[in-house]
């Protein structure tokens, strides 16, 4: 139980590391309002030894506040992790509240954070048992289940499209290695696909395999940490991870793959609901109730001390509304 994140402040070429048990899901909402609020927010969390990082298994969000370079590196948030158009709108608006700062999304999650401050990646790379079966290159009968896009350029230079259902990581397709090409060869059915005809839901990710070029280009909404594992399944192939830039696959599909249209007004309302919620519950109180209920029926409960620590951003709802309105006005005038 929890929503774990590491938070980092870089100052005078050194860094301080913090841990938050609860804030990965709500982190984008805490960072949006500008640099004046963020340093104190981070310093309210539990300070850790510089070697005591979360890893790729446990980290669900994080931020690096580099005051030397005026750069913010971040990822997290339940909705923003999986919704690329929503995330792009969030960053577009957020930049209006962070003038003079560079904002970056950490497409490789905790790995990007560790790399940025010079921490060995081995320290933040967790051992994943990876028990999920590899996904298949077959279009689901129910189009509502489609959340991935595969495209393959075969040796004859024809490009075929594979609308797919799958897990949250592109790894579960690419882990098959070159067997994936055999499956794709047997499933050549679609050479043009318009996603706008069936859904406005944006896919979770996609990949393009170019057989003549021996290259794989892949993207996904969530943070990705399995590049080394993918390379091990595709030795001698060139890998190109492009973050959340789905447009690259659209170009590689030669214009025959059309992604859902973005409803900006709808996204803006969704983002407003995330950033200006009516009530922000204290997760540590929810934990307390669960522990008490379990102990009443005889369970022995052990809870990490950091789980009781909840330090939300110190900003009034009125201040949030003012900053939001100012950002919306600036966006309209841009």
Order of alpha helices (4+ residues) and beta strands (2+ residues): beta-beta-alpha-alpha-beta-beta-beta-alpha-alpha-beta-alpha-beta-beta-alpha-alpha-beta-beta-beta-alpha-beta-alpha-beta-alpha-alpha-alpha
